[in-house]
Amino acid sequence: MAKNQERMNRAQDRALERLDYVMDCYEAPDFVEVTGSMGGDVITYRIFDDGRMYVK
């Protein structure tokens, strides 16, 4: 359980480099999906375990 929380925290920290704040976070087997707000727009990032990050 602690390993999953650490994975979520790393993904949120990475997304917060670009987002104003995080609204939702979803964990999948290969990635963590972080939804947040940037400048009034809602953006979702998929952050994969190998470090890749994509806007969805």
The first five atom37 places (N, CA, C, CB, O) and aatype in JSON, in Angstrom:
{
  "aatype": [12, 0, 11, 2, 5, 6, 1, 12, 2, 1, 0, 5, 3, 1, 0, 10, 6, 1, 10, 3, 18, 19, 12, 3, 4, 18, 6, 0, 14, 3, 13, 19, 6, 19, 16, 7, 15, 12, 7, 7, 3, 19, 9, 16, 18, 1, 9, 13, 3, 3, 7, 1, 12, 18, 19, 11],
  "atom_mask": [
    [1, 1, 1, 1, 1],
    [1, 1, 1, 1, 1],
    [1, 1, 1, 1, 1],
    [1, 1, 1, 1, 1],
    [1, 1, 1, 1, 1],
    [1, 1, 1, 1, 1],
    [1, 1, 1, 1, 1],
    [1, 1, 1, 1, 1],
    [1, 1, 1, 1, 1],
    [1, 1, 1, 1, 1],
    [1, 1, 1, 1, 1],
    [1, 1, 1, 1, 1],
    [1, 1, 1, 1, 1],
    [1, 1, 1, 1, 1],
    [1, 1, 1, 1, 1],
    [1, 1, 1, 1, 1],
    [1, 1, 1, 1, 1],
    [1, 1, 1, 1, 1],
    [1, 1, 1, 1, 1],
    [1, 1, 1, 1, 1],
    [1, 1, 1, 1, 1],
    [1, 1, 1, 1, 1],
    [1, 1, 1, 1, 1],
    [1, 1, 1, 1, 1],
    [1, 1, 1, 1, 1],
    [1, 1, 1, 1, 1],
    [1, 1, 1, 1, 1],
    [1, 1, 1, 1, 1],
    [1, 1, 1, 1, 1],
    [1, 1, 1, 1, 1],
    [1, 1, 1, 1, 1],
    [1, 1, 1, 1, 1],
    [1, 1, 1, 1, 1],
    [1, 1, 1, 1, 1],
    [1, 1, 1, 1, 1],
    [1, 1, 1, 0, 1],
    [1, 1, 1, 1, 1],
    [1, 1, 1, 1, 1],
    [1, 1, 1, 0, 1],
    [1, 1, 1, 0, 1],
    [1, 1, 1, 1, 1],
    [1, 1, 1, 1, 1],
    [1, 1, 1, 1, 1],
    [1, 1, 1, 1, 1],
    [1, 1, 1, 1, 1],
    [1, 1, 1, 1, 1],
    [1, 1, 1, 1, 1],
    [1, 1, 1, 1, 1],
    [1, 1, 1, 1, 1],
    [1, 1, 1, 1, 1],
    [1, 1, 1, 0, 1],
    [1, 1, 1, 1, 1],
    [1, 1, 1, 1, 1],
    [1, 1, 1, 1, 1],
    [1, 1, 1, 1, 1],
    [1, 1, 1, 1, 1]
  ],
  "atom_positions": [
    [[0.82, -1.19, 0.0], [0.0, 0.0, 0.0], [0.87, 1.27, 0.0], [-0.93, -0.01, 1.21], [0.55, 2.22, -0.71]],
    [[1.94, 1.3, 0.76], [2.8, 2.47, 0.84], [3.49, 2.72, -0.5], [3.83, 2.31, 1.96], [3.73, 3.87, -0.87]],
    [[3.82, 1.66, -1.21], [4.47, 1.8, -2.52], [3.52, 2.46, -3.52], [4.93, 0.43, -3.05], [3.95, 3.3, -4.32]],
    [[2.24, 2.09, -3.49], [1.25, 2.71, -4.38], [1.07, 4.19, -4.05], [-0.09, 1.97, -4.27], [0.93, 5.01, -4.96]],
    [[1.07, 4.53, -2.78], [0.92, 5.93, -2.37], [2.12, 6.74, -2.82], [0.73, 6.04, -0.85], [1.97, 7.89, -3.24]],
    [[3.3, 6.17, -2.73], [4.52, 6.85, -3.18], [4.46, 7.1, -4.7], [5.77, 6.01, -2.82], [4.86, 8.16, -5.18]],
    [[3.97, 6.11, -5.43], [3.82, 6.23, -6.89], [2.84, 7.36, -7.23], [3.32, 4.9, -7.51], [3.11, 8.16, -8.13]],
    [[1.74, 7.43, -6.52], [0.74, 8.49, -6.74], [1.33, 9.87, -6.4], [-0.53, 8.23, -5.88], [1.12, 10.83, -7.13]],
    [[2.07, 9.95, -5.31], [2.67, 11.22, -4.9], [3.68, 11.7, -5.92], [3.33, 11.08, -3.54], [3.72, 12.89, -6.24]],
    [[4.51, 10.79, -6.44], [5.5, 11.17, -7.47], [4.81, 11.7, -8.72], [6.39, 9.96, -7.84], [5.23, 12.7, -9.29]],
    [[3.73, 11.02, -9.13], [2.99, 11.45, -10.32], [2.34, 12.81, -10.1], [1.91, 10.41, -10.7], [2.37, 13.66, -10.99]],
    [[1.76, 13.03, -8.94], [1.13, 14.31, -8.66], [2.17, 15.43, -8.61], [0.36, 14.25, -7.33], [1.93, 16.52, -9.11]],
    [[3.32, 15.16, -8.01], [4.39, 16.16, -7.96], [4.85, 16.53, -9.36], [5.58, 15.65, -7.14], [5.08, 17.7, -9.66]],
    [[4.97, 15.52, -10.22], [5.4, 15.77, -11.61], [4.34, 16.61, -12.35], [5.64, 14.43, -12.35], [4.69, 17.53, -13.08]],
    [[3.08, 16.28, -12.15], [2.01, 17.03, -12.82], [1.9, 18.45, -12.27], [0.67, 16.31, -12.64], [1.58, 19.38, -13.02]],
    [[2.17, 18.64, -10.99], [2.06, 19.97, -10.4], [3.15, 20.92, -10.89], [2.13, 19.86, -8.89], [3.09, 22.12, -10.62]],
    [[4.15, 20.41, -11.61], [5.13, 21.28, -12.24], [4.45, 22.14, -13.3], [6.28, 20.45, -12.86], [4.93, 23.23, -13.62]],
    [[3.32, 21.66, -13.84], [2.6, 22.36, -14.9], [1.19, 22.79, -14.5], [2.52, 21.49, -16.12], [0.64, 23.72, -15.1]],
    [[0.61, 22.15, -13.51], [-0.77, 22.45, -13.1], [-0.8, 23.43, -11.94], [-1.51, 21.15, -12.72], [0.15, 23.53, -11.17]],
    [[-1.91, 24.15, -11.82], [-2.12, 25.01, -10.65], [-2.52, 24.18, -9.44], [-3.21, 26.07, -10.95], [-2.04, 24.41, -8.33]],
    [[-3.41, 23.2, -9.66], [-3.8, 22.3, -8.59], [-4.36, 21.01, -9.18], [-4.84, 22.96, -7.66], [-4.76, 20.97, -10.34]],
    [[-4.37, 19.95, -8.37], [-4.85, 18.63, -8.77], [-6.29, 18.47, -8.31], [-3.96, 17.49, -8.18], [-6.62, 18.77, -7.16]],
    [[-7.16, 17.99, -9.22], [-8.56, 17.77, -8.89], [-8.86, 16.29, -8.67], [-9.46, 18.32, -10.0], [-9.7, 15.94, -7.84]],
    [[-8.17, 15.41, -9.42], [-8.46, 13.98, -9.35], [-7.21, 13.2, -9.73], [-9.65, 13.6, -10.26], [-6.37, 13.67, -10.5]],
    [[-7.11, 12.01, -9.2], [-5.97, 11.15, -9.5], [-6.48, 9.71, -9.6], [-4.84, 11.28, -8.41], [-7.21, 9.24, -8.73]],
    [[-6.09, 9.02, -10.67], [-6.53, 7.64, -10.92], [-5.31, 6.78, -11.19], [-7.54, 7.57, -12.13], [-4.45, 7.15, -11.99]],
    [[-5.23, 5.65, -10.52], [-4.09, 4.75, -10.69], [-4.48, 3.56, -11.55], [-3.57, 4.27, -9.32], [-5.48, 2.89, -11.28]],
    [[-3.7, 3.31, -12.59], [-3.86, 2.15, -13.47], [-2.58, 1.31, -13.37], [-4.14, 2.6, -14.97], [-1.6, 1.77, -12.79]],
    [[-2.58, 0.1, -13.9], [-1.39, -0.75, -13.78], [-0.12, -0.15, -14.39], [-1.66, -2.07, -14.43], [0.97, -0.34, -13.84]],
    [[-0.22, 0.58, -15.52], [0.96, 1.1, -16.2], [1.2, 2.58, -16.0], [0.85, 0.83, -17.64], [2.3, 3.06, -16.29]],
    [[0.22, 3.31, -15.51], [0.34, 4.77, -15.4], [-0.53, 5.29, -14.29], [-0.02, 5.44, -16.72], [-1.37, 4.58, -13.73]],
    [[-0.31, 6.57, -13.98], [-1.17, 7.3, -13.05], [-1.74, 8.47, -13.85], [-0.39, 7.8, -11.76], [-0.99, 9.19, -14.51]],
    [[-3.05, 8.65, -13.79], [-3.71, 9.72, -14.52], [-4.06, 10.83, -13.52], [-4.98, 9.21, -15.26], [-4.77, 10.6, -12.55]],
    [[-3.55, 12.03, -13.79], [-3.75, 13.16, -12.9], [-4.53, 14.23, -13.65], [-2.39, 13.73, -12.36], [-4.1, 14.67, -14.72]],
    [[-5.66, 14.64, -13.1], [-6.49, 15.69, -13.69], [-6.39, 16.92, -12.8], [-7.97, 15.22, -13.86], [-6.53, 16.84, -11.58]],
    [[-6.16, 18.06, -13.45], [-6.04, 19.29, -12.68], [-6.38, 20.49, -13.52], [0.0, 0.0, 0.0], [-6.86, 20.37, -14.65]],
    [[-6.13, 21.66, -12.96], [-6.46, 22.92, -13.62], [-5.19, 23.71, -13.88], [-7.44, 23.73, -12.77], [-4.27, 23.76, -13.06]],
    [[-5.16, 24.33, -15.07], [-4.07, 25.23, -15.43], [-4.67, 26.42, -16.16], [-2.99, 24.5, -16.3], [-5.17, 26.28, -17.28]],
    [[-4.62, 27.57, -15.54], [-5.14, 28.78, -16.16], [-6.62, 28.72, -16.48], [0.0, 0.0, 0.0], [-7.07, 29.35, -17.44]],
    [[-7.39, 28.0, -15.7], [-8.82, 27.89, -15.92], [-9.24, 26.73, -16.8], [0.0, 0.0, 0.0], [-10.43, 26.45, -16.92]],
    [[-8.29, 26.06, -17.44], [-8.59, 24.89, -18.27], [-8.37, 23.62, -17.46], [-7.71, 24.88, -19.54], [-7.49, 23.56, -16.6]],
    [[-9.16, 22.6, -17.75], [-9.0, 21.3, -17.11], [-8.13, 20.44, -18.03], [-10.39, 20.62, -16.83], [-8.43, 20.27, -19.21]],
    [[-7.06, 19.89, -17.46], [-6.09, 19.1, -18.22], [-5.86, 17.78, -17.5], [-4.74, 19.88, -18.41], [-5.82, 17.74, -16.27]],
    [[-5.71, 16.7, -18.28], [-5.4, 15.39, -17.73], [-4.06, 14.93, -18.27], [-6.5, 14.36, -18.07], [-3.83, 14.93, -19.48]],
    [[-3.18, 14.54, -17.36], [-1.87, 13.99, -17.73], [-1.86, 12.52, -17.39], [-0.72, 14.73, -17.0], [-2.35, 12.09, -16.35]],
    [[-1.28, 11.74, -18.3], [-0.99, 10.34, -18.01], [0.51, 10.24, -17.79], [-1.47, 9.39, -19.18], [1.3, 10.54, -18.69]],
    [[0.9, 9.82, -16.61], [2.3, 9.71, -16.25], [2.61, 8.23, -16.1], [2.62, 10.5, -14.93], [2.14, 7.57, -15.18]],
    [[3.41, 7.72, -17.03], [3.76, 6.31, -17.06], [4.89, 6.02, -16.09], [4.14, 5.88, -18.48], [5.65, 6.91, -15.71]],
    [[5.02, 4.76, -15.7], [6.01, 4.35, -14.73], [7.44, 4.59, -15.21], [5.83, 2.89, -14.4], [8.35, 4.77, -14.4]],
    [[7.65, 4.59, -16.53], [9.0, 4.81, -17.06], [9.34, 6.29, -17.2], [9.14, 4.12, -18.4], [10.42, 6.63, -17.7]],
    [[8.44, 7.19, -16.76], [8.72, 8.61, -16.77], [8.08, 9.41, -17.89], [0.0, 0.0, 0.0], [8.11, 10.64, -17.86]],
    [[7.51, 8.72, -18.89], [6.84, 9.45, -19.97], [5.6, 10.14, -19.42], [6.46, 8.5, -21.15], [4.95, 9.63, -18.51]],
    [[5.28, 11.31, -20.01], [4.11, 12.05, -19.57], [3.39, 12.58, -20.79], [4.49, 13.2, -18.61], [3.99, 13.26, -21.62]],
    [[2.11, 12.27, -20.91], [1.31, 12.68, -22.06], [0.08, 13.44, -21.6], [0.9, 11.46, -22.9], [-0.49, 13.15, -20.55]],
    [[-0.32, 14.4, -22.4], [-1.57, 15.12, -22.16], [-2.68, 14.33, -22.81], [-1.53, 16.59, -22.71], [-2.55, 13.9, -23.96]],
    [[-3.75, 14.12, -22.1], [-4.89, 13.38, -22.65], [-6.03, 14.33, -22.85], [-5.31, 12.21, -21.72], [-7.1, 13.92, -23.31]]
  ]
}
